[in-house]
Amino acid sequence: MSLPLIMIATAMVAFTLGGLTLWPFIRRLDNRLTDALWQLEHDPVTGLLNRAGLLAAHATLAEADSAGPVIVVLIDLDDFKPVNDTHGHDRGDEVLVEIGERIHNIAALHGGTAARLSGDEYAALLPVRTDDLARIADTFVTLISEPVELTADGEPVTVTVTASVGLALAEVTDPFEEVALRRADIAMYHAKHHGRNRHAIYEPGMAMPAPDNRRGPRLRDRGQLDGQATA
């Protein structure tokens, strides 16, 4: 074999061996990148989408050729703090996971997706398959209020939480946070203002209840202009 051919063969063998050596590293790196991307769009406690993931899901719907109106559901658990105070944050997280699974199952049943936005606040994004929004809202309210069975200090514990649910109908091309989610937020506050453990559906012209009837700005609303009272 001539010297050039020997050199080429040697280079090919070295490249192949080098590739085989690097492959486990490349695979580990790919797994880490996949995991990092998953964490960017998912809540670490419940495994649901987080706010960024919900925005991405909405953007995907908006880009679809068959894009149509969407239903945005905003869910705020009523007086969840006593659960943590009484049973501890670990048991509180178990409740959040269970409630998240219920919300996910309802959303999936309607062809949509669910998210945990922050603390005890969840959201769902659903395609419009029915005009009976009240039935959808009642399903969320009813299933969330079902008891959650836990074990605390070795003893069985039953925890029941309720939720205030706001629904809004919006075009998928509407700005998600400024219009769709804002409308659902206004409706949710109306549900909370009128007794909690119930739902409200956004109607044109509906305004945010007076500050005295609210529990303060939400985490995701801080820094936004207070002048956006209607959407």
Secondary structure by P-SEA (a helix, b strand, c coil): ccaaaaaaaaaaaaaaaaaaaaaaaaaaaaaaaaaaaaaaccccccccccaaaaaaaaaaaaacccccbbbbbbbbbccaaaaaaaccaaaaaaaaaaaaaaaaaaaaaacbbbbbccccbbbbbbcccccaaaaaaaaaaaaaacbbbbbcccbbbbbbbbbbbbbbbbbccccccccaaaaaaaaaaaaaaacccbbbbbccccccccccccccccccccccccccccc
